[in-house]
């Protein structure tokens, strides 16, 4: 009986642990991400938008001011 329970438990623990580590790593990478104006312009063009210099400066400032956890509701 234990020869069935232990592999199933290790699989579940491994999946949960791997998911948690993956989420942590992705959040860490997103907070450290830096984009220059050329990259922002390229992303905007891929979405069908053409940004002028004023809009590009606004986007750059917004990207620098974004902190993790913004957008979550505070009670």
C-alpha positions as CSV (number, residue, x, y, z in Angstrom):
1,X,0.0,0.0,0.0
2,X,2.8,2.4,0.9
3,X,4.4,1.8,-2.5
4,X,1.4,3.6,-4.1
5,X,1.0,6.4,-1.6
6,X,4.6,7.7,-1.4
7,X,5.0,8.2,-5.1
8,X,1.7,10.0,-5.4
9,X,2.5,12.2,-2.4
10,X,5.9,13.1,-3.8
11,X,4.4,14.0,-7.1
12,X,1.8,16.3,-5.5
13,X,4.5,17.9,-3.3
14,X,6.8,18.4,-6.3
15,X,4.1,19.9,-8.4
16,X,3.0,22.4,-5.7
17,X,6.6,23.3,-4.9
18,X,7.6,23.7,-8.5
19,X,4.6,25.9,-9.1
20,X,5.4,28.1,-6.1
21,X,9.1,28.4,-7.2
22,X,8.0,29.3,-10.7
23,X,5.6,32.0,-9.5
24,X,8.3,33.5,-7.3
25,X,10.8,33.5,-10.1
26,X,8.4,35.1,-12.5
27,X,7.5,37.9,-10.0
28,X,11.2,38.4,-9.3
29,X,12.0,38.8,-13.1
30,X,9.1,41.1,-13.7
31,X,10.1,43.5,-10.9
32,X,13.7,43.6,-12.3
33,X,12.6,44.1,-15.9
34,X,13.9,47.3,-17.5
35,X,12.7,48.4,-20.9
36,X,14.1,51.1,-23.0
37,X,12.2,53.3,-25.4
38,X,12.9,51.2,-28.5
39,X,11.4,48.1,-26.8
40,X,8.3,50.0,-25.7
41,X,7.8,51.4,-29.2
42,X,8.2,47.9,-30.7
43,X,5.6,46.5,-28.2
44,X,3.2,49.3,-29.0
45,X,3.6,48.8,-32.7
46,X,2.9,45.1,-32.3
47,X,-0.4,46.0,-30.7
48,X,-1.3,48.4,-33.5
49,X,-0.4,51.6,-31.7
50,X,2.0,54.3,-32.8
51,X,3.3,56.3,-29.9
52,X,4.7,59.8,-30.2
53,X,7.5,61.0,-28.0
54,X,5.2,62.5,-25.3
55,X,3.3,59.2,-25.0
56,X,6.5,57.2,-25.0
57,X,7.8,59.4,-22.1
58,X,4.6,58.8,-20.2
59,X,4.8,55.0,-20.7
60,X,8.5,55.0,-19.6
61,X,7.6,56.9,-16.4
62,X,4.7,54.6,-15.7
63,X,6.8,51.5,-16.1
64,X,9.4,52.9,-13.7
65,X,6.7,53.8,-11.1
66,X,5.0,50.4,-11.1
67,X,5.5,48.4,-8.0
68,X,4.6,44.8,-7.3
69,X,1.2,44.4,-5.7
70,X,-0.4,47.4,-7.3
71,X,-3.9,46.7,-8.6
72,X,-4.8,44.5,-5.6
73,X,-7.7,45.7,-3.5
74,X,-6.9,47.0,-0.1
75,X,-9.4,46.5,2.7
